[in-house]
Amino acid sequence: MFKFLRKYNKYILAVGGTLLLITFLIPYAFTQLLQGTGGGPRGTWATVGHEKQRKVTFDDLAILQREMRLLDAAGAQLQMPIPVDRADYWYLLTLEAQNAGVVPAPGTLFATGQAQQQLALLAAVTGESTGFVRQTLAKVQGVQQLLRLYIDGDKYSDRRLKHLARRLYHRVTVRPVVIEATADGGRSFTEQELADQLEEYADIAPGEGKMGFGYRLPDRAGIEWLAIPADTVREMISNSDQLNPVPLRKHWTLEARKGRFDPPDAGTPVPDAVREDLLERLTLETLDKIERTANDQLRFARRGLGKRGGYEELPDGWAGLSFQQLALDLQSEYGIALPHYKATGSGLLAGDELRELEGIGTANSNKFGQAPVSLTTLVLGAKAFGGSAVIPIQQGVSGPPLRDTDRSVYLFRITATDTSRPPTAVDEVRDQLVADLNRVEDYQRLTANAQSIRQVAVADGLLALAMQYDTAVAAPTNLTLGFSASLPGIGLNEELVEAIVDHAMALPRDIAVADLPEEERVLVLPVEENLSLLVARLMDQTPLTQEIFQTYMQYGLVQSKLLADEVATDDPKKEFGFEALAERHAFKLTRPDDAPTTQPDESTAEAGM
């Protein structure tokens, strides 16, 4: 065989080399063929124009996609008035801006030193050249200017802008009292009433449905755990030979050399500070040893088990090392008090309930990076709940040891899991159903008595009203529709703030709020979504001045708000939506079935680099 190869090696090399060369050139030939027929990266991606069509190539698309990645990296800093998440939409917006002549020359941007640093940073983050970043941000400024001109154009008269601004930035100061409906009614409801309530909101998360109703059960788990309190270890060491005079004076001498204590004298007794320092050090060292020993024993019990996807493959009936046995082993080896064993039993706990567990609920692990990881994060990141790519936790296998603020050690294991789901029966959420229906009835009583509640506030004051309904009078709160629509005890509620602002603006302008009758200063407003009643007493109001109006106009605050309102109430595609722009510029994709995205495929990405 070798003789044959040596004899005909020249012929073999000639034929083999030719075949290899042909194989190497085939992809290049196909690429050239595709490019010649318009099917490759240099083909036509889209056409634009009514009478005279212009081609937009796949090379253009690659550049657009690079610009989109840059926009995504810059994020909220660009403050784009209209969200842009498609390459074809971005192309049409920039085309509109370029045709309008509002795209600045890239060289005029980033003139200052600080701006140049920002430019360099953005280039470094995106991996693009500073020239490319300048060109992209010039387009961004052009689109922003185009929309700004549209906002400031003749369609918005000064009168309209002033009217909006007066209401938008009219500041009203109120003192609120929130009377929440309670579940103290104690009424019992029929099984059908409870079932009807559950059926309507069973698959809605708590707080997200009407009036905050929602009964979907969250991810829940049962756990068992061992607690080795630092105090028990400290007490064991305190009564041991480890704090005899010899180790104490040795520790004193060593630490004095480090400058932590004064040097010891022959006849001077060991200071309490030295004793406490050694006790603390020995306690922490012993807790570390206990943690390692316990963790090693738990891992040793799993020897021989296979793994798949980072998780142990547990055979049927596998239980692992008993925590009660582990507690006895640790007590025997270290002479400490028997570690406390606890378990949730058949009960399942959600995240907030896990956090409330004594001791372990606030304990953390620092084994997974710089940020400590809590028990709740570990449990809810278990395999049954979707898993974590960083921290593999699963039912039946002990998790990483945890420590709390005093360095006590906690060992835990998930014993049961139940993923988020709608309740299957009334009994699973009976208490919440009864409480919610009682709150609804109490809210109805409150709204029916709104006028009498208002009279109490007018006649006796807010404090008397708050004491009557076991609530509190909140501090004075400034409200403006343009900046703040949040109320203490309620949160963001633009409708309530609108009602308060409109009431205040309708009052006589020549009379100070403090001089108005109480009847005109007190409002009572129902808050159905919170099942509560808002009692607000006007304290002051500050109209918008001409100077502030001009300032807000200069920064485009009033115009932006007006545009946002129109976008919210009108069709956003009316002027600058994709469909409107595509029709205006006769934009057509050569392959309409290809959905344009911000993420290019591999061939497009290579073409654009």
N, C-alpha and C positions, 0 to 999 in steps of 0.2 A: 504493500500500500504506500509506504513512504517513498519507495523507489519510483512508483508511478507519479507521485506528487512532484518529486524532484525533477523527473524527466520532462513533465509537461507544465511546469510551474509558470513559464512565460505565457503559454496559451491560456491557462486558467486565470492569470492575473489580467490579461487583456480582455477576455470575455466578461469576467466578474466585474472589473472596473467599469466597463461600458454599461453593464446592467445597473451598477450602483449609481453611475452618473445619470442614467435615464430616470431611475427612481427618485433621485434628488431633485431633478428638474420638473417632475410631473406637477407638484403643488404650485410651482411658480407659473407653469404654463396655464393651469386652471385659473389662477389669480388674474393673469393677463387677459384670458378669455372673458372672464366675468367682468373685468373692468371695461373691456371693449364693448360689451353688450349692455352696460349700465346696471349690472346686477351685483357688483361688489361694493366695497367701501366708497369708491369714487363715483358711484351711480347717483341718480337723482332721487332724493328723499321726498321732496315736495315741490310744488310749483306755486307761484304767487303772482298776482296781477290779472286784471280783467282783459284788456286788449293785448298788451304785450306781456307775455308770461316770462317770468324769471325762474330759473332753476335753483333750488336749494339742495346742495349735495349732502352726502353722508359725512363728508369732511366737515361741512358746516354744522351738521348735527352733533358731531363729536365735540366741536368747540362749544356748542350750546350746552351740552351735557357737562363739560368741564365748568362752565359758568354756573350751572345749576348746583354743582357740588360746592362751588365757592359760596354761593348764596346760602346754601344749607350750613356751611361752616360758620359764616358770619352771623347767621341766625337773627335774633331780635335786634341786634345793633343796627341793622339796615333800616328797620322800621318801614317795611314795604306796606303801602296803604291797602294793597290787594294781595291776598295769598297767591303765590305762584308755585305750582308743584309739577308742572309739565314743561318739557322742552319746547313743544310747539307753541304753547301759550306764551312762554318767555320770549320766543322769537317774534311773535306778533306784537307784543307790548313794546319791545325794543325797536321794531320796525316802525311802529306808530310814533314813537318818540323821535326817531331819526328823521322821519318825514316831516315832523313838526319843527325840526331844527333846534331841539332843546337838549340834545346830548352834548355835554361840554367836551372840549379837547382833553384827552387823558393827561397831557403834560401840565395842565393847570391845576390838577388835583395834588393833594398832599405836599403842600409847599413848606409847611412848618416842620421843625425837627420832630415834634411829638407825633405829628401825622405820619411822617416818614417811618417812625418806629412802629406805628400801628400797621402801616403798609407792609413792612418787613415781617412783622409777626404773622399777619394773615397769610403772606406768601409762604412762610415757613410751615404754618399749620396745614395748608392745603397742598404744599408741594409744587405750587405754580411759581412762575417768574413774577417779579414785581411789575414788569410791563403788562403781563396778562391780567394781573389783579387790577392795575390802573384802568385798563380798557373795560373790564367788567364793571367796576364801580362807576365808571363814567356812564355806562348804560343804566345802572341803577339810579344815578342822579337824574338822568334824562327821563326815566319813567316817573320818578317822584315829581319832577318839575312839571311833566305833562299833566299828571293828576292834580297838582297844585293849581295849575292854570285853569283846569276844568272847574275846580272848587271856587276859585276866585273870580271866575268869569261872570258875564252878565246875568247868568241864570240865578245868581244869588245877589239880590239887591242889598244895599246898606241897611235899609229898613228891616228886611227879613233877618239879616245877621244880628242887628241890634236887638230885635225882639227876642230872638233865640237866646242871645247872650244874657239879657236881663234876667230871664227865667233860669238859665243854666247855671249862672254864677251868683245868684241871689243867695246870700248866706243867712241861714236861720239857726238860731241857738235855742234848743229845747231842753227841758228836763223831763226825761221819760220814766214812766213806771210800766213795767210789763207784768200783766196778771196772766199767769199760765193756767190753763185748764188742768185739773188734777184728776187722778184716778181714784179718789177717795169716796166716790159715790156709793160703792159697795153693792151696786145692783148686780143681780145674777142674770145672765142671758141664756136664752134657749140654745140647744145644740145647733139648731138650724141657723140662728143668728151668727153664732161663732163660725160655723162652716162657711156661710156666705162671705163673711169678712175674710176668712183665710183663702177662699177660692179666688177672690179678686186680687189679693196681694201676695199670694204664696211664692211666686217666682220673682219678687222684687226685693232687693236688698233693703235692710232696715234704714229708714230715713230718706229713701229715694222716691217713695210713692207719694200719692196725694196725702196731705196732712202728715207727712213723714212716715206713713204706714209702709211696712215691708217685713216679710217673715221668712225670707230665704235664709236657711241656716248656713253659717259660714263654715269654713274648714275647721274641724274640731279634732282633738286627740285626747287620749288617755295616757298618762305616764306614771311611772314609779320612779322613786329616787331615794338616794342615801344622802344624808347631811352629816358632815364631819365638822362641827363647829370649831372655830379657832379657839374659843374659850376653853373647851375641854382639853385641847392639846396644850394650851398655855398652862392650865392647872396641873396637868400631868408633869410637865417639865419643871414647874415651880416647886413641886414636891420631890423632885428627883435629885440624884447626885450631880447632875449637870450644872447645878448652881451652888456647888460647894465652894469653900474659900479658894481652893487651888485654881479651878477653871475661871473663877471670877477675877482673881488677881492677874492671871495670865491674859485674860481678855482686856483688863484695865491697862496692862502694860502695852499690849499691841495697839490698842486704840489711842493711847497717849502718844505713841510714836507718830501717829497720823495727825496729831494735833486736835483730836476730838475731846480729850480730857486732860486735866492736869496730871503730870507724872505722879505715880504712887509713892508714898512714903512708907517706910517699914512699919511704923506703928499706927498708921492711919487706917481706920476701917474702910471697907469698900463702899463708896457712895451709892445711894439708891439709884442714881441715874445710870451708873455702870451696870448694876444688876438688871434694871429694866431694859437696857440696851441689849444685853446678852440674852435675856429671856425672849425679847422680841425676835432676835436673830434666830435663836434655836427653834422658836415656834414656827417661823416661816420655813426654815429648813426642813423641819419635821413634816409640815403640811405638804411641802413639795415631794418629800419621799413617799408620803401616804398616797398622794395623787398618782405618782409614777407606779407604785406597787399595785394600786387598784386598777389602773388602766392596763397594766401588763397582764394581770390575772384575767381581766375581761377579754383582752385580745387573745390570750392563750386558750381560752375556752372556745374560740372560733377557729382554731388551727384546723387545717384540712378542708375548710369550706372553700368552694369555688367562688369566683367573682365574674360578674357580667355587667358591663357598663359602669364600673366603679362601685357596684353594690354587691353585698354578699348574697349567695344563693343558699337560702335556708331550707333545709329539708323539712318535710311535714312533721309537726310535733316538736321541732327544735325549740328549746327554751333558753339555752345559754346558762351562764353561771348565775345562780340565785343571789339576789342582792342581800337577802337575809344571811346567807352563808358568807358572802363577802364581808358583811359587817362583823361577823364573828371572827373571821380571819384577821381583819385589821385590828380589832380589839386585842386579839391574842398576840400579834406581832409587835404592836407599838405600845401596849399597856394603856390605851386611852379608854374613855367611857364608850360604851357600845354606840356606834353611829345610829342616828335616827332613820328608821325606814318609814317611808310614806308612799301612798299611792292614791290616785283618783278613783280607783276601783272601776265600777261600771260607768261612772260619769265621764262625759266628754267635755273638754274645755275649749273655748275659742281663744283667740289671741289675747284679748283684754283680760280674760279670766286667768290665763297662764301668767300674765304679768302681775296679777294680784296674789299669787301664791307666796306664802311667807318664806323669806330667805332665798329660795331658788328662783323666784319670779324676777328678782332684780340682779341675778348672777349672770356673769358673762364668760365667754372664752376668748382668749387672745391668740389662739393658734392659727387664725386665718387672716393674717395681715395686721396692719396697724390699728384698724378700727375694731373695738371689741364687738363680739356677736352674742346677742342675748338668747336666752332659752326660747322665747317666742319665735325669733327669727329661725333658730335651728329647727324647732318642731314644725313650723309651718313651711319650712323648706324641705320637708321630708319627701321621699320618693313617691309616696301615695298622693301628695299634693302637687305633683309636677316636677319635683326634684330641683336640685341646685347643681350647676356645673362646677361649683367651687367646693361645696361642703356636702359630701354624700351622707345623708342621714336616712335611716329606714326603720320601720317598725320591727321590733324584736331584737335590734342591735343597739348596744349602749352608745350614746353620743359622747362627744368630747367632755372631759371634766370641766366644771364651771367654778368660778370664784366670785364671791361678793366683795363688798368694800372692805371687810375686815379679814379677807383672805380665806374664809371658810371654804371647804371643798364640797362640791355637790356632784354626784354621779347620777345620771338619769337614763331611762330607756323608754321609748314609746311602746305602749302596750296595745293601743287600739287607735284607729283612724276612721274618720267619716268626712268625705269630701263635701264641699258646698253643694246644697241641693234644696229644693222646696220641701217643706214638711209633708209627710205622708198622712198625718192625722192631726186632729185638733189638739190632742193631748201633748204633742211635742212643743206647742207654743201657746198652750191654754192661758197661762198667766198673762202673757203679753196681749193676747186677743181681748181678754176681759178688761185689762187696764186701758187699752186703746178705745174700746167702746164706751167705757166710763168717761174717758177724757172728752170724747165727742159730745156726750150728753152734758158734761159740765161746760164745755165751750158754748153749746147752744143756750144754756142758762145765762152765761156771761153776756153773750150778745143780746139776749132778750132784755137784760137788765142794764144795757149800756148807758141809757139816759140817767138812771138812778146812780150808777157808778160815777158818771160825770158830775152829777150834782154834789156828791160827797167830795170830789176833788175841788170843785168850785167853792163849796161852803167851808169845808174843814181842812183843805190842803192836801198835798200829795203824801205827806208823811202819815197822816191819819188813814188815808186810803191804803197805803202800802202795809201799814200794821194790820188793818182789817183783813187783808188778803194774804198775809204772811209773805210779803215780797219786799223789795227794796226800792228806794228812790235812787236812780242812777245819777252820776255827775252830769253837769251841763254838757251837751253834745252839739257840735257844729255840723250842720248838714248843708251840702250843696249838691245839686244834681250833677254838676260837671266834675267834681272831685270825690265827694264822699256820699255814698248812699247806704251807709251801714249804721245800724242802730244797736245799742247795747241790749243783749238778751234776745235779739232777733237776727242780726246779721244783715247782709245785703238785701235790700228790698226797695227797689226804685219806685214802686207804686206808692208805698207809704211816704217816702220822702217827697214825691211829687205832690201828694195830698197836703202835706205840711207846708211846703213851699208855696203852693197855690193859695192856701188859706192865709198865709202870712202876707202875700203880695196883694190880696184882696182887702186887707185892713186899711183904714185911713192912713194916708202917708204923712199927714201933718201931726200925728199923735204918736209919741214914743210908746213902745210896747209896754213899758212899765206903768204907763198912765192909762192903759186900756182896762175896761172892766174884766173881771175874771171870766165872765161868760164867754168873752171873745178870745181869751188866751188859752183855754183848755180844749183840747181835741181828744176824742175817743175813737179809735180806729180798730176794727176787727182784723186779725191776722190769721186767716184760715189755715195757711200752710204750717204755721207754728201752733195752731190751736191755742191762741192767746189773744189778749186784748191789750192794745197800746194806749196808754193815757199819756199825752204829751202836753206840757205847759210851756207856752212860748216865753222865752226869756229876753230875746233880742233879735233884731234882724239888720243886715247890712246890705243895702242895694249895691249893685255893680256901678263903679264910677267910670267916667269917660276915660280917665288915664289907664285904668286897669283893662278896660275894653280894648283900647288901642294896643296895649302890650300883648294881650291874648291874640288879637288879630295878627300882630306882627309875627308871632310864633305859630300861627295857623291853628290854634286850639279850637276856635269857634267854627272855622271852616271844616276842620276834620270831623268835628262832632256832627255838623250838618250833613256831611257826606256819609258818615257812618249811619245816621238815622235814615237817610234815603236808601242806602244799601240794605238796611234792615227791613224797610217797608216796601221798597220797590224791587223789581227784578235786577239783581246785581249784574246781569249780562246785558243790561240795556245799553250801556256805552262801552265798557271795557271788559266785558266777559269774553271768553274764548269764541263763542258762537258769533257774537257781534263783530269781533275783530276779523274772524275768518271770512265772514261774508263781505265785510268792507274791503278786504284785500284779496278776495278770491283765492284763499289759501286752500290747497288740496294736497293730501298725501298721495304719493304714487302707489302705496300699498295701504289702503285705509284700515285693513284688518290689524295692522301692526300698531299696538297701543304705545304711544310715545311716553316714556317715563324718564325720571331723573337718573336712573341707573342704566348705563349702557351695557350691552353684551361685550364679550371679550374682544371680538373683532373691531367693534366700534371704538372701544376704549383704546385699543392699540393704534387705530387710525388717528385718534385725537391727540396722542401724546407726542 
